[in-house]
């Protein structure tokens, strides 16, 4: 086993398996926070927002 995977295995065994309740609570808090912030997320993928202003190639193609 290489050094990186042994470090990951050590972390998993020591933290995740050692303190499962704390890990689950932290994950639930993180998911709740992200779910709360996701309500305000707006994705604007219209053509106007995707085109650069003063784009030379766009002016040439028109």
Backbone as JSON, one array per atom type, in Angstrom:
{
  "sequence": "XXXXXXXXXXXXXXXXXXXXXXXXXXXXXXXXXXXXXXXXXXXXXXXXXXXXXXXXXXXXXX",
  "N": [[0.85, -1.17, 0.0], [0.54, 2.23, -0.82], [1.88, 5.39, 0.4], [-0.01, 7.47, 0.43], [-2.56, 6.21, 0.31], [-2.46, 4.79, 2.66], [-2.47, 6.86, 4.5], [-5.0, 7.91, 4.06], [-6.53, 5.72, 4.78], [-5.79, 5.53, 7.46], [-6.84, 7.96, 8.42], [-9.59, 7.52, 7.93], [-10.13, 5.25, 9.53], [-9.4, 6.21, 12.05], [-10.81, 8.67, 12.49], [-13.44, 8.65, 11.19], [-14.5, 6.07, 11.77], [-13.88, 6.05, 14.42], [-15.28, 8.14, 15.66], [-18.22, 8.08, 15.01], [-20.75, 9.3, 15.48], [-20.24, 12.04, 15.76], [-19.23, 12.57, 13.21], [-21.48, 12.02, 11.61], [-23.25, 13.98, 12.56], [-21.86, 16.3, 11.81], [-21.93, 16.0, 9.02], [-24.71, 16.14, 8.58], [-25.2, 18.77, 9.42], [-23.7, 20.17, 7.5], [-25.05, 19.42, 5.12], [-27.59, 20.48, 5.65], [-26.98, 23.22, 5.78], [-26.04, 23.69, 3.14], [-28.36, 23.01, 1.72], [-30.07, 25.0, 2.6], [-28.82, 27.28, 1.52], [-29.05, 26.66, -1.17], [-31.55, 27.33, -1.98], [-31.46, 29.97, -2.78], [-29.99, 29.94, -5.06], [-29.39, 30.79, -8.36], [-29.26, 30.08, -11.73], [-28.17, 31.53, -14.55], [-28.22, 30.96, -17.73], [-28.58, 32.12, -20.18], [-28.3, 33.14, -23.62], [-27.34, 35.73, -23.85], [-25.86, 36.18, -21.51], [-23.8, 34.43, -21.81], [-22.2, 35.3, -23.85], [-19.35, 37.2, -24.52], [-18.78, 40.65, -23.77], [-18.02, 43.11, -26.21], [-16.83, 41.37, -28.05], [-14.65, 40.39, -30.5], [-14.84, 38.33, -32.43], [-17.57, 37.78, -32.42], [-18.64, 40.2, -33.36], [-17.54, 40.14, -35.9], [-18.81, 37.91, -37.01], [-21.42, 38.75, -37.21]],
  "CA": [[0.0, 0.0, 0.0], [1.39, 3.41, -0.87], [1.81, 6.28, 1.55], [-1.24, 8.26, 0.39], [-3.71, 5.39, 0.67], [-2.37, 4.44, 4.08], [-2.89, 8.04, 5.25], [-6.46, 7.97, 3.95], [-7.05, 4.62, 5.6], [-5.58, 5.92, 8.86], [-7.84, 9.0, 8.73], [-10.91, 6.9, 7.96], [-10.25, 4.4, 10.71], [-9.23, 6.99, 13.28], [-11.83, 9.7, 12.67], [-14.8, 8.26, 10.79], [-14.94, 4.92, 12.56], [-13.66, 6.33, 15.84], [-16.28, 9.1, 16.14], [-19.26, 8.07, 13.98], [-21.85, 10.22, 15.78], [-19.77, 13.39, 15.44], [-19.13, 12.66, 11.75], [-22.84, 12.1, 11.07], [-23.79, 15.3, 12.91], [-21.19, 17.27, 10.94], [-22.46, 15.84, 7.67], [-26.07, 16.67, 8.57], [-25.11, 20.23, 9.49], [-23.23, 20.63, 6.19], [-26.14, 19.24, 4.15], [-28.64, 21.45, 5.98], [-26.5, 24.54, 5.37], [-26.04, 23.76, 1.68], [-29.76, 23.0, 1.26], [-30.61, 26.33, 2.88], [-28.24, 28.21, 0.55], [-29.44, 26.27, -2.52], [-32.82, 27.99, -2.32], [-31.16, 31.26, -3.39], [-29.11, 29.73, -6.21], [-30.01, 31.03, -9.66], [-28.35, 29.85, -12.83], [-28.6, 32.26, -15.74], [-27.45, 30.44, -18.86], [-29.12, 32.65, -21.43], [-27.27, 33.43, -24.63], [-26.77, 37.05, -23.59], [-24.88, 36.13, -20.43], [-22.69, 33.57, -22.19], [-21.39, 35.98, -24.86], [-18.51, 38.25, -23.97], [-18.98, 41.99, -24.31], [-16.97, 43.58, -27.12], [-16.15, 40.19, -28.61], [-14.27, 40.63, -31.89], [-15.36, 37.26, -33.28], [-19.02, 37.95, -32.52], [-18.87, 41.32, -34.27], [-17.18, 39.7, -37.25], [-19.81, 36.96, -37.52], [-22.69, 39.44, -37.45]],
  "C": [[0.9, 1.24, 0.0], [1.09, 4.36, 0.3], [0.48, 7.05, 1.6], [-2.45, 7.42, 0.83], [-3.65, 4.97, 2.14], [-2.76, 5.63, 4.95], [-4.41, 8.19, 5.21], [-7.09, 6.89, 4.82], [-6.91, 4.95, 7.08], [-6.62, 6.95, 9.28], [-9.22, 8.38, 8.87], [-11.11, 6.07, 9.22], [-10.24, 5.22, 12.0], [-10.41, 7.94, 13.52], [-13.23, 9.18, 12.39], [-15.3, 7.09, 11.62], [-14.79, 5.16, 14.06], [-14.74, 7.22, 16.45], [-17.46, 9.16, 15.16], [-20.39, 9.07, 14.24], [-21.45, 11.65, 15.41], [-19.69, 13.58, 13.93], [-20.52, 12.79, 11.13], [-23.46, 13.46, 11.37], [-23.16, 16.37, 12.02], [-21.71, 17.2, 9.51], [-23.88, 16.39, 7.57], [-26.09, 18.19, 8.63], [-24.68, 20.79, 8.13], [-24.33, 20.52, 5.14], [-27.25, 20.24, 4.41], [-28.23, 22.86, 5.55], [-26.53, 24.69, 3.86], [-27.46, 23.75, 1.11], [-30.4, 24.37, 1.49], [-30.1, 27.34, 1.85], [-28.68, 27.89, -0.88], [-30.76, 26.92, -2.93], [-32.57, 29.3, -3.05], [-30.3, 31.14, -4.64], [-29.9, 29.93, -7.5], [-28.95, 30.87, -10.73], [-28.9, 30.54, -14.06], [-27.71, 31.83, -16.89], [-28.04, 30.91, -20.18], [-27.98, 33.0, -22.37], [-26.59, 34.77, -24.36], [-25.7, 37.02, -22.49], [-23.66, 35.28, -20.8], [-21.75, 34.23, -23.2], [-20.61, 37.1, -24.19], [-18.86, 39.6, -24.58], [-17.77, 42.37, -25.15], [-16.15, 42.42, -27.69], [-15.9, 40.42, -30.1], [-14.87, 39.59, -32.82], [-16.88, 37.38, -33.45], [-19.35, 39.09, -33.47], [-18.57, 40.93, -35.71], [-18.25, 38.79, -37.83], [-21.16, 37.61, -37.79], [-22.53, 40.26, -38.68]]
}
